[in-house]
C-alpha cells in the first residue's frame, strides 16, 4: 500500500487510479488529515505501508520529518516546479528521492523498489536485482510473475502481492490484518478482511502443485509465515551429487 499526501484531491485520485492498474492500493490525504492519522496509527498499520509520496502541499518538510520518525518505508517527494532549495530541504528532512512531475506510476514503483533494496536486511534478496530466490522458486518485486524451475507461475495480482509480502517478511509471522492492509489498504471498507484466507488458500494450492510441498505455514490467531523445505532441497542436491558420481 502507498500513502500520498497532497492538497489536491484530484491529483491523489489520479495517482490512485494509476497505481490500482499496477495492483497497488493507495490512500490519499490532505496534510492536516495525514498528520492526525500518522500520529495515531498503530505500528502494524505503519508496517503495511510500502512507500510514501509527498506532493504539492503545505508543510512538506514537516510531513517528511514525521514520516521518517515513524517509518523506514521509502519517501518520495514530487515537485511541480524545479527548486534546488526545496529539494535540498526535503532530502535533509528524510526524503529518499525527489522527482519532477509528470512521472509515470511505474517509474515511481521502480524507484520505491530500488530504495527498498538498499535498506533490505533479508539476505535472500539479491541487492543488485529486484528478486529473491530459494531453491527452484524465483520471486520478483517489480510486478512480474514468479518462476518455478525456470517456468513462469501465472498468479492473479492479489496472490502475487501476497507471495511478495510473505517473502519480504520471511523469518517472521505476519497476521491476516497485516496482509490485508498491505494488499488492499488500511482504509478499504468495501472488502472483508477474510478475503485474505481465500487468496492464501489458492496460492498455497498452486505453490504445492509446483514445488511439491506447501511453503506457507499458518497458525490460528498468529498468522502466516513462509517456510521453505530446506531438508527437501538438501536431499535433492545430495541425490544430484550421487548421480553425478
Secondary structure, DSSP 8 states (H G I E B T S, - for coil): -EEEE-S-HHHHHHHHHHHHHTT--EEEE-HHHHHHHHHH--HHHHHT--EEEE-S-TTHHHHHHHHHHH--SEEEEEESS--HHHHHHHHHHT-SEEEESS--HHHHHHHHHHHHHHH---TTB-SSSSEEEETTEEEESSS---EETTEE----HHHHHHHHHHHHTTTS-B-HHHHHHHHH-TT--SS-TTHHHHHHHHHHHHHHHHHSS--EEEETTTEEEE---HHHHHHHHHHHHHHH-
